[in-house]
Amino acid sequence: MNKELIETFESKLQQELLRYCTTAGYLDGELLNSPDFEEKWQGGMGEAYVAEAVKEFNAYPEVSLAWAAYLGMAVAVSWDRSMVRFLQDRYEDFHGPKGYDDMDEHITRDILHLPLASKEAKDLAGLLSGCAQMTLSLLRHEGVEAGSIEAYHIFIRCCKVFFLTGAAIELKVLGYKFTRVN
């Protein structure tokens, strides 16, 4: 497995998504973050998400990527509201009534409190779809063999980048911003 290729792709993808989301007005040129989100992803949430998403990738590649961003947004809301709750949250807590299949609608409606037919919800879905399409284009240009171990590890990194990007978008919505300290 080519770890350098995987790490380089992850870094390139994060920069491209940051640029795309900044251009669209969802971010301000910096990825708002907390080590808590990385720990949540590494602590089992990422593994649980990827286990479901990878099964859907061939039929629904955009969904498999974009819904990781919805998950990141939901985790950011939980983090902002209650650290106690955040520490207890499990991946399955963010499923909708149909499990993985309607997680995006559940998060949009019940956690982000956006009516599904609202302009905000539609614009967000459009943004994440655009991010996913751009990512799929980058993947095709990377030339990684489909079904290979490298392709699987790149998919995992893509999901992580989407998760962290979603968290950053929601942190901005919640009013967080970087302040330089001298």
trRosetta pair geometry for C-beta under 8 A, 3 or more apart (Angstrom, degrees):
i j d omega theta_ij theta_ji phi_ij phi_ji
1 6 7.4 7 164 -25 102 133
1 149 5.4 -89 -89 113 107 120
1 150 5.7 165 -141 -79 79 78
1 153 6.5 74 -161 0 132 155
2 5 3.9 39 117 12 118 119
2 6 6.6 149 97 -16 68 85
2 150 5.9 17 36 -110 90 130
3 6 5.5 -57 -149 38 37 112
3 7 6.1 31 156 -15 71 108
4 7 5.9 -57 -143 41 29 107
4 8 6.0 29 158 -19 65 110
5 8 5.9 -58 -144 39 25 110
5 9 6.2 26 156 -20 63 108
5 142 7.8 113 -180 -174 107 114
5 144 7.6 141 149 -86 135 112
5 150 6.6 3 90 -156 132 128
5 154 7.9 -52 125 -77 95 113
6 9 5.8 -55 -147 35 27 111
6 10 6.5 29 153 -21 62 105
6 150 6.6 -141 -67 -153 102 81
6 153 5.1 -36 -119 121 142 117
6 154 5.7 -134 -123 -79 82 72
6 157 6.0 156 180 -24 91 150
7 10 5.6 -50 -147 33 33 113
7 11 6.5 30 156 -16 64 106
7 157 8.0 -151 -93 -120 35 153
8 11 5.9 -56 -149 38 31 110
8 12 6.2 30 154 -17 66 109
9 12 5.7 -57 -145 40 30 111
9 13 6.1 31 157 -21 66 108
9 138 7.5 138 -156 146 93 116
9 142 6.1 26 -108 -117 126 144
9 154 5.6 -16 98 -132 154 107
9 157 6.7 105 94 94 101 145
10 13 5.8 -57 -147 37 27 111
10 14 6.4 27 156 -20 63 105
10 154 7.9 -150 -58 -137 79 64
10 157 4.1 -92 -89 177 109 131
10 158 7.8 -130 -107 -63 72 45
10 160 7.4 -4 -139 73 119 117
10 161 6.1 -173 -155 -58 76 121
11 14 5.9 -53 -148 33 29 110
11 15 6.6 26 155 -15 63 106
12 15 5.9 -59 -152 38 30 109
12 16 6.3 27 153 -17 66 109
12 138 7.1 174 118 -162 115 138
13 16 5.7 -57 -145 39 32 110
13 17 6.2 27 159 -15 68 107
13 135 6.2 48 -141 -120 115 94
13 138 6.3 159 -94 105 88 162
13 157 7.4 128 40 128 144 102
13 158 6.3 -105 -175 -110 168 72
13 161 5.1 40 112 161 118 177
14 17 6.0 -56 -144 40 28 106
14 18 6.1 32 155 -21 63 109
14 31 7.0 -24 180 -65 107 154
14 161 5.1 -131 -78 -137 78 114
14 164 7.5 -12 -121 82 110 129
14 165 7.5 -166 -134 -64 69 105
15 18 5.6 -54 -146 37 29 114
15 19 6.3 31 155 -19 64 106
16 19 5.7 -54 -148 36 30 112
16 20 6.2 30 154 -19 65 109
16 134 6.3 -165 148 146 124 129
16 135 7.9 153 95 -83 131 66
16 138 6.8 174 42 -68 170 147
17 20 5.5 -52 -141 39 33 113
17 21 6.0 26 161 -13 67 110
17 131 5.5 50 -126 -144 97 112
17 134 7.6 161 -85 87 68 132
17 135 7.5 15 -70 -68 107 104
17 161 6.3 144 12 154 151 112
17 162 7.5 -149 -124 -92 161 56
17 165 5.0 -63 141 -101 137 151
18 21 6.1 -58 -140 42 24 104
18 22 6.1 26 157 -20 62 111
18 27 6.2 -90 -151 95 64 154
18 29 7.2 68 163 -152 104 30
18 30 7.7 -2 -158 -132 124 8
18 31 5.6 -75 -102 -61 120 97
18 165 7.3 -134 -70 -115 62 105
19 22 5.8 -59 -145 37 26 111
19 23 6.3 27 157 -20 63 107
20 23 5.9 -55 -150 35 27 111
20 24 6.4 16 154 -10 62 111
20 130 6.7 -172 178 122 130 110
20 131 6.0 152 103 -97 147 78
20 134 6.2 -148 -81 10 156 169
21 24 5.7 -58 -144 44 32 108
21 26 4.3 -76 -171 71 89 110
21 27 4.2 54 117 8 109 112
21 127 6.9 71 -113 -176 78 121
21 131 7.2 18 -60 -83 94 122
21 165 6.5 175 -33 -170 154 112
21 168 7.8 99 114 96 159 117
21 169 6.5 -108 -162 -84 139 105
22 25 7.7 52 -179 -67 30 19
22 26 7.4 -92 -71 58 25 65
22 27 4.7 -61 -75 81 68 90
22 28 6.4 100 -126 -130 94 7
22 29 4.9 79 -127 -68 145 54
24 127 5.5 138 147 -118 163 109
24 130 7.7 143 -70 72 146 148
26 127 6.0 87 -40 -155 150 158
26 169 5.0 -14 166 -128 112 104
26 172 6.9 132 168 68 55 148
27 30 7.2 -152 170 58 105 41
27 31 7.1 -8 -156 -95 144 49
27 32 7.5 -154 -135 0 98 93
27 165 7.9 -77 -53 -157 142 82
27 168 6.0 21 -107 133 121 116
27 169 6.4 -78 -62 -92 90 67
27 172 6.1 -156 -109 -42 54 155
28 172 6.8 158 -8 -122 97 130
28 177 7.1 9 38 -130 150 102
30 178 5.4 -38 104 -3 158 140
31 164 6.8 28 -178 144 127 107
31 165 7.1 -71 -131 -102 108 61
31 168 4.9 -77 -161 -101 66 155
32 167 7.6 -135 94 121 87 79
32 168 4.3 141 52 -141 78 78
32 171 4.0 -144 116 90 139 138
32 172 6.0 172 3 -53 145 78
32 176 5.4 117 -160 105 144 117
32 177 7.2 -78 -93 -110 123 32
32 178 6.9 -149 -99 -43 78 87
33 37 6.2 -109 -157 40 77 132
33 38 7.5 43 -179 -32 116 100
33 164 6.4 5 -110 -165 112 104
33 167 7.0 73 -114 103 63 120
33 168 6.2 -27 -63 -83 71 98
33 171 7.8 -142 -62 2 26 163
34 37 5.5 106 63 -6 77 93
34 79 7.0 167 50 177 146 152
34 167 8.0 -112 28 155 85 133
35 38 5.5 -54 -156 40 50 112
35 39 6.0 51 148 -21 75 107
36 39 5.6 -58 -147 40 31 113
36 40 6.2 35 153 -25 66 105
36 79 6.0 131 110 -128 141 130
36 86 7.1 15 170 149 134 138
37 40 5.6 -49 -147 32 32 113
37 41 6.5 32 153 -18 64 103
37 72 7.0 47 -158 -145 125 91
37 75 6.4 115 -124 119 87 130
37 76 7.2 1 -93 -78 123 79
37 79 7.3 -51 -70 -57 84 157
37 163 7.4 170 172 137 107 98
37 164 6.1 120 129 -113 133 74
37 167 4.8 78 -128 -167 150 174
38 41 5.8 -54 -151 36 31 111
38 42 6.1 19 156 -8 67 112
38 164 7.3 24 -76 -94 74 117
39 42 5.9 -60 -139 47 29 104
39 43 5.5 33 159 -28 66 117
40 43 5.7 -56 -135 36 23 115
40 45 5.2 6 154 14 79 141
40 75 5.8 149 122 -162 160 141
40 86 7.6 -77 -88 173 134 92
40 89 7.6 8 -145 78 124 113
41 45 5.6 -78 -111 71 34 103
41 46 4.0 55 -178 -48 75 115
41 160 5.7 95 177 -129 149 90
41 163 5.6 126 -98 111 125 153
41 164 7.4 -43 -41 -57 151 88
42 46 6.4 10 -74 16 28 132
44 47 5.5 -58 -149 40 43 112
44 48 6.0 41 156 -20 74 107
44 90 7.8 -40 108 -140 122 78
44 91 7.2 -124 125 -24 84 112
45 48 5.9 -58 -148 39 30 110
45 49 6.2 30 155 -19 66 108
45 71 7.4 165 166 164 116 128
45 75 7.3 73 177 -89 167 140
45 89 7.9 20 -88 115 129 97
45 90 7.5 -175 -93 -165 85 41
45 91 4.8 154 -136 -73 69 96
45 163 8.0 136 117 -147 115 148
46 49 5.8 -56 -145 38 29 110
46 50 6.1 25 160 -17 66 110
46 156 7.3 72 164 -166 113 90
46 159 6.7 132 -152 112 88 116
46 160 6.0 13 -128 -88 132 90
46 163 6.9 -97 -98 -15 90 167
47 50 6.0 -56 -142 39 26 109
47 51 6.4 35 156 -28 61 105
48 51 5.8 -51 -151 27 29 116
48 52 7.2 15 156 -6 60 103
48 90 7.7 57 3 174 175 82
48 91 3.8 -172 95 22 141 163
48 92 7.3 -91 171 -40 145 75
49 52 6.4 -70 -162 41 32 99
49 53 5.8 17 155 -12 73 119
49 67 8.0 -171 -161 110 110 98
49 68 6.0 99 161 -108 144 88
49 71 6.0 -32 -107 -65 140 177
49 91 5.9 -148 -53 -141 76 133
49 159 6.2 167 114 174 120 135
49 163 7.4 134 65 -79 170 128
50 53 5.6 -61 -130 46 31 107
50 54 5.6 36 171 -29 70 107
50 155 7.3 121 -144 121 106 99
50 156 5.5 11 -117 -112 149 80
50 159 5.6 178 -86 51 89 168
51 54 6.7 -45 -136 25 16 108
51 55 7.7 16 155 -17 48 106
52 55 6.2 -63 -168 29 35 111
52 56 7.1 14 149 -6 67 112
52 100 4.6 -164 171 -93 143 153
53 56 5.8 -71 -156 43 40 105
53 57 6.6 64 149 -57 72 88
53 63 7.9 -161 -139 116 87 77
53 64 4.2 118 -176 -152 95 83
53 65 7.8 118 -174 -55 133 33
53 67 6.8 -169 -102 67 115 116
53 68 6.9 1 -82 -56 162 100
53 100 7.7 -158 -67 -160 60 134
53 159 6.2 138 77 -104 159 135
54 57 5.5 -21 -151 -15 39 120
54 64 7.1 99 -79 -153 27 133
54 152 7.3 30 -132 -138 135 87
54 155 6.4 95 -105 130 94 146
56 59 6.0 -77 -165 57 59 97
56 60 4.8 -31 165 54 101 105
56 63 6.1 -69 138 89 133 116
56 64 5.0 175 88 -76 98 102
56 100 7.6 -159 -32 136 142 135
57 60 7.2 -89 -118 70 14 56
57 61 5.3 43 -168 -103 65 69
57 64 4.5 -3 -91 -32 68 173
57 155 6.6 -30 -104 -140 154 141
58 61 7.3 28 -104 -60 10 88
60 63 3.9 -8 151 30 117 123
60 64 6.0 135 102 -27 80 87
61 64 5.6 -55 -148 32 33 115
61 65 6.7 21 159 -9 66 107
61 132 7.1 154 123 172 78 112
61 136 5.7 87 128 -97 136 126
62 65 6.1 -67 -156 42 31 103
62 66 5.6 15 161 -10 72 119
62 129 5.8 25 -176 -136 135 71
62 132 3.9 105 -142 125 73 147
62 133 6.6 2 -104 -58 113 67
62 136 7.2 -55 -77 -34 72 134
63 66 6.1 -60 -127 45 26 101
63 67 5.7 23 176 -21 65 114
63 104 7.7 -102 -145 -31 88 137
63 132 7.8 55 -26 -138 21 165
64 67 6.9 -48 -133 30 13 106
64 68 7.8 20 152 -23 47 102
64 155 7.8 -26 139 -164 128 111
64 159 7.5 -69 153 -87 79 104
65 68 6.2 -60 -173 20 36 111
65 69 7.8 28 142 -13 65 100
65 131 7.4 -151 130 112 119 92
65 132 4.3 147 77 -120 126 98
65 135 5.7 176 -159 72 161 150
65 136 7.6 -137 -9 -51 153 88
65 158 5.8 -54 -120 144 104 116
65 159 6.7 -128 -124 -89 55 62
65 162 5.4 166 177 -61 72 156
66 69 5.6 -51 -167 28 49 112
66 70 6.9 49 141 -17 72 98
66 104 7.4 23 116 -99 103 132
66 125 7.9 62 169 -149 145 58
66 128 3.9 100 -148 153 109 111
66 129 6.2 -4 -85 -75 152 46
66 131 6.7 127 -100 70 85 105
66 132 4.6 -58 -50 -49 97 131
66 162 6.7 -135 -109 -159 21 140
67 70 5.1 -40 -150 32 50 116
67 71 6.4 58 148 -22 68 98
67 100 7.8 77 149 -171 160 83
67 103 5.7 76 -163 83 123 121
67 104 5.4 -96 -110 -63 92 98
68 71 5.4 -48 -152 34 36 117
68 72 6.6 42 147 -21 64 102
68 158 7.9 133 36 122 157 69
68 159 4.3 -179 -89 -159 158 73
68 160 7.5 -70 173 -50 143 17
68 162 3.8 89 84 92 112 119
68 163 4.6 -72 165 -57 97 77
68 166 6.8 -170 119 -7 58 136
69 72 5.4 -48 -149 34 36 115
69 73 6.5 40 150 -21 65 100
69 128 5.2 -161 64 -123 145 119
69 131 7.0 75 -45 78 155 153
69 162 4.4 -87 -52 174 82 89
69 163 6.7 -133 -86 -82 37 26
69 165 5.6 -41 -115 84 104 96
69 166 3.2 156 -168 -66 58 113
69 169 7.2 37 -176 19 107 136
70 73 5.6 -52 -152 33 34 113
70 74 6.5 33 151 -18 66 104
70 103 6.5 136 101 127 136 94
70 104 4.9 -142 -66 -115 170 69
70 107 4.5 130 172 72 106 155
70 108 7.1 -55 -137 -48 119 80
70 128 7.3 18 -46 -116 85 167
70 166 6.1 -101 -27 -141 14 148
71 74 5.8 -54 -150 36 32 111
71 75 6.4 32 153 -18 65 106
71 91 7.6 -4 -148 -141 130 81
71 94 5.8 104 -126 123 79 159
71 103 7.2 -3 -70 156 88 132
71 107 7.2 -112 -78 -85 38 156
71 163 5.8 -38 84 -118 105 90
71 166 6.6 95 61 82 53 158
72 75 5.7 -54 -145 37 32 111
72 76 6.4 35 153 -22 64 104
72 162 6.9 -168 -9 128 133 59
72 163 4.0 149 -65 -171 111 49
72 164 6.1 -128 -129 -45 144 12
72 165 6.7 101 79 62 164 48
72 166 2.9 126 66 74 113 106
72 167 3.8 -94 175 -36 99 77
72 168 7.7 -9 148 7 131 62
72 169 7.8 88 104 33 113 95
72 170 7.1 -179 122 9 77 121
73 76 5.7 -54 -152 33 32 113
73 77 6.7 34 150 -20 64 101
73 107 6.5 105 79 165 109 127
73 111 7.5 130 116 110 92 122
73 112 6.2 0 143 -75 128 118
73 166 4.4 -89 -34 169 78 99
73 167 6.6 -151 -73 -82 34 36
73 169 6.2 -40 -91 76 102 104
73 170 4.0 139 -141 -51 72 130
74 77 5.7 -50 -153 31 35 113
74 78 6.5 34 150 -17 65 105
74 94 4.9 118 111 -128 159 124
74 107 4.6 -91 -63 -133 120 112
74 111 4.7 19 -121 134 91 165
74 112 7.5 -86 -84 -44 69 86
74 170 7.9 -163 -28 -72 22 166
75 78 5.6 -53 -150 38 34 113
75 79 6.2 40 150 -23 66 106
75 86 7.3 85 -169 -141 71 93
75 89 6.8 169 -119 107 78 156
75 94 7.7 -45 -55 -70 75 146
75 163 7.6 26 23 -172 141 96
75 167 6.0 -40 77 -96 104 106
76 79 5.5 -51 -144 35 32 116
76 80 6.3 32 156 -19 64 106
76 166 7.4 -158 -7 125 123 75
76 167 4.3 151 -59 -146 114 69
76 168 7.9 -150 -85 -29 149 18
76 170 3.8 144 78 87 142 127
76 171 5.3 -111 -158 -53 135 75
76 174 7.0 -154 147 -8 109 139
77 80 5.8 -58 -150 36 29 110
77 81 6.3 20 157 -15 65 113
77 111 5.4 152 61 169 159 99
77 112 6.8 -136 -62 -84 146 58
77 170 6.1 -83 -47 176 77 141
77 174 7.5 177 -101 -70 59 130
78 81 6.0 -63 -144 39 28 106
78 82 7.0 -57 -175 53 62 76
78 85 5.6 -127 -166 113 94 105
78 86 4.6 140 132 -94 97 75
78 89 5.3 37 168 -55 164 150
78 111 8.0 -37 -46 -153 85 122
79 83 7.1 32 -152 -98 55 61
79 86 4.6 78 -93 -111 54 145
79 167 7.9 40 16 -149 143 110
80 171 7.7 171 -64 -111 120 65
80 174 5.2 -113 -106 -153 160 158
81 85 6.5 -24 94 53 102 138
81 86 7.8 150 60 -48 76 96
82 85 3.8 65 88 13 117 109
82 86 6.3 179 93 -15 59 83
83 86 5.2 -50 -141 36 35 118
83 87 6.3 36 159 -21 66 103
84 87 6.1 -58 -154 33 26 108
84 88 6.7 13 152 -9 61 112
85 88 5.8 -69 -152 43 33 106
85 89 6.4 52 151 -47 69 94
86 89 5.8 -35 -151 2 32 118
89 93 5.2 -119 -152 54 74 149
89 94 7.5 47 -174 -40 113 98
90 93 5.1 116 58 -15 68 101
91 94 6.4 -68 -174 32 43 105
91 95 7.8 58 136 -38 68 91
92 95 5.3 -23 -162 -6 55 119
94 103 6.2 51 131 -153 86 106
94 106 7.2 145 173 102 56 122
94 107 6.2 23 -171 -80 99 105
94 111 7.4 -8 -133 -44 87 155
95 98 7.9 -134 171 78 97 40
95 99 4.8 -32 -165 -146 131 39
95 100 6.2 -53 -123 -59 100 42
95 103 5.5 -64 -128 -93 45 95
95 106 6.8 51 141 49 30 164
96 99 6.9 -31 61 40 65 14
96 101 7.2 -94 59 75 113 63
96 102 3.6 -85 74 95 151 91
96 103 5.2 -147 -10 -81 93 34
96 104 7.9 -43 -32 39 131 40
96 105 5.8 38 -95 69 155 90
96 106 3.1 -166 -91 -37 89 128
96 107 7.8 -91 -62 -17 95 66
97 102 6.5 -10 49 65 72 135
97 106 7.1 165 -5 -83 65 121
98 101 4.2 -61 122 67 117 112
98 102 4.3 81 44 6 110 111
99 102 7.6 90 57 30 41 75
99 103 7.5 -37 134 -53 39 93
100 103 5.5 -29 -152 -25 39 121
102 105 4.7 -40 -177 40 89 115
102 106 5.8 96 123 -25 85 97
103 106 5.7 -57 -145 39 31 113
103 107 6.1 28 160 -17 67 108
104 107 6.0 -57 -146 39 26 107
104 108 6.1 25 157 -18 64 111
104 125 7.5 82 170 -107 132 100
105 108 5.7 -56 -142 39 29 111
105 109 5.8 11 166 -4 67 116
105 116 6.0 5 -141 -103 91 127
106 109 6.4 -65 -136 47 21 98
106 110 5.3 -28 -175 26 63 122
106 111 7.2 49 136 -7 70 102
107 110 7.0 -60 -102 54 13 82
107 111 4.8 -37 -151 39 55 124
107 112 6.2 49 149 -10 70 102
108 111 7.6 34 -4 49 10 82
108 112 5.4 -39 -142 46 35 123
108 114 5.1 -68 179 64 81 105
108 116 6.1 91 108 -98 130 71
108 121 5.1 80 -175 -134 129 111
108 124 7.2 167 -117 81 110 139
108 125 7.8 -6 -92 -59 147 100
109 112 7.6 42 3 54 12 82
109 113 7.5 31 176 -113 31 25
109 114 6.8 -89 -89 69 37 58
109 115 7.0 43 -118 -123 82 30
109 116 5.6 -23 -72 -50 108 91
109 121 8.0 28 -68 -110 65 144
110 113 7.5 7 -172 -75 11 55
112 121 7.9 141 95 -98 130 88
112 170 7.4 -112 -106 -115 103 112
114 118 5.4 -123 180 52 86 136
114 120 5.1 -122 -140 96 126 114
114 121 4.2 157 134 -67 122 97
114 124 7.2 85 92 12 173 143
115 118 4.3 107 66 -32 88 106
115 121 6.4 -122 86 -11 46 138
116 121 5.5 -141 -143 136 29 164
117 121 7.1 49 38 59 12 131
117 122 7.5 11 -169 -44 32 110
118 121 4.6 93 60 8 87 100
118 122 6.9 -157 94 -2 45 88
119 122 5.8 -61 -146 43 30 109
119 123 5.9 32 157 -21 68 109
120 123 5.8 -54 -142 37 26 110
120 124 6.3 27 156 -19 62 107
121 124 5.8 -54 -147 36 29 112
121 125 6.4 30 154 -18 63 106
122 125 5.7 -53 -147 37 32 111
122 126 6.3 34 152 -20 64 106
123 126 5.5 -54 -149 36 32 114
123 127 6.4 37 151 -23 65 102
124 127 5.6 -49 -148 32 32 113
124 128 6.4 23 157 -11 65 106
125 128 6.0 -58 -146 42 30 105
125 129 6.1 33 154 -21 65 109
126 129 5.6 -54 -143 37 29 113
126 130 6.3 32 155 -19 64 105
127 130 5.8 -59 -154 36 28 111
127 131 6.4 30 150 -20 65 105
128 131 5.3 -46 -146 34 37 116
128 132 6.3 38 153 -20 65 103
128 162 7.9 75 -148 -154 98 110
128 166 7.8 31 -104 -91 120 100
129 132 5.7 -54 -149 37 32 111
129 133 6.3 33 153 -19 65 104
130 133 5.7 -51 -144 36 32 111
130 134 6.3 33 156 -18 64 105
131 134 5.8 -57 -151 37 29 111
131 135 6.3 29 152 -20 64 108
131 162 7.1 131 131 -115 132 95
131 165 7.2 172 -155 119 155 156
132 135 5.5 -54 -147 36 32 113
132 136 6.4 34 154 -20 66 103
132 162 7.8 34 -83 -105 81 135
133 136 5.7 -52 -148 35 32 111
133 137 6.5 34 152 -19 63 104
134 137 5.7 -55 -153 35 33 113
134 138 6.5 33 150 -18 66 104
135 138 5.6 -52 -149 36 35 112
135 139 6.3 38 151 -22 66 103
135 158 5.8 108 -175 -148 136 121
135 162 7.8 -35 -59 -66 162 109
136 139 5.5 -49 -147 33 34 115
136 140 6.5 36 153 -20 64 101
137 140 5.8 -51 -150 33 32 111
137 141 6.5 24 154 -12 64 108
138 141 5.9 -62 -148 42 31 107
138 142 6.4 43 151 -36 65 103
139 142 5.6 -49 -151 20 32 118
139 144 6.9 -66 -167 38 76 111
139 154 6.9 137 -121 133 99 135
139 158 7.6 -13 -71 -76 120 146
142 154 7.4 161 109 -145 164 161
144 148 6.3 -132 169 52 87 126
144 150 5.1 -134 -151 110 118 113
144 151 4.9 156 133 -81 118 78
144 154 6.0 147 35 1 175 154
145 148 4.1 80 80 -30 98 129
145 150 7.2 82 43 54 81 110
145 151 6.3 -106 84 -37 52 121
146 151 5.7 105 -131 -115 30 167
147 151 6.2 38 26 54 18 147
148 151 4.6 104 53 1 76 101
148 152 7.2 -137 97 -3 45 84
149 152 5.7 -51 -152 34 35 114
149 153 6.5 30 153 -14 66 106
150 153 5.8 -58 -147 41 33 107
150 154 6.2 34 154 -20 67 106
151 154 5.7 -54 -145 37 30 111
151 155 6.4 36 152 -24 63 103
152 155 5.6 -51 -152 31 31 114
152 156 6.7 35 150 -20 63 101
153 156 5.5 -44 -150 30 38 115
153 157 6.6 36 151 -16 64 103
154 157 5.6 -54 -150 39 36 111
154 158 6.3 43 149 -25 67 102
155 158 5.5 -50 -148 32 33 115
155 159 6.6 34 154 -19 64 102
156 159 5.9 -55 -154 34 30 111
156 160 6.6 30 149 -18 64 106
157 160 5.5 -52 -149 36 36 114
157 161 6.3 38 153 -21 67 103
158 161 5.7 -54 -149 35 31 111
158 162 6.4 30 153 -17 65 106
159 162 5.7 -55 -149 38 31 111
159 163 6.2 37 151 -24 65 105
160 163 5.5 -51 -147 33 32 116
160 164 6.4 25 157 -12 65 106
161 164 6.0 -57 -146 41 29 106
161 165 6.1 31 154 -20 64 110
162 165 5.6 -56 -142 39 30 112
162 166 6.2 34 156 -22 64 105
163 166 5.9 -56 -151 34 26 111
163 167 6.6 26 151 -18 61 106
164 167 5.5 -50 -148 35 34 114
164 168 6.4 37 152 -21 64 104
165 168 5.6 -52 -149 35 33 113
165 169 6.5 37 151 -22 65 102
166 169 5.7 -50 -148 32 33 113
166 170 6.5 25 156 -12 65 106
167 170 6.0 -60 -150 41 30 106
167 171 6.2 34 152 -24 66 106
168 171 5.6 -50 -145 33 32 114
168 172 6.6 34 154 -20 63 101
169 172 5.9 -57 -159 32 31 111
169 173 6.7 31 146 -18 64 105
170 173 5.3 -49 -148 35 40 115
170 174 6.2 37 153 -16 68 107
171 174 5.6 -59 -147 42 32 110
171 176 4.2 -47 172 48 93 131
172 175 7.8 79 180 -49 30 12
172 176 6.6 -83 -80 61 32 77
172 177 7.3 66 -120 -80 70 75
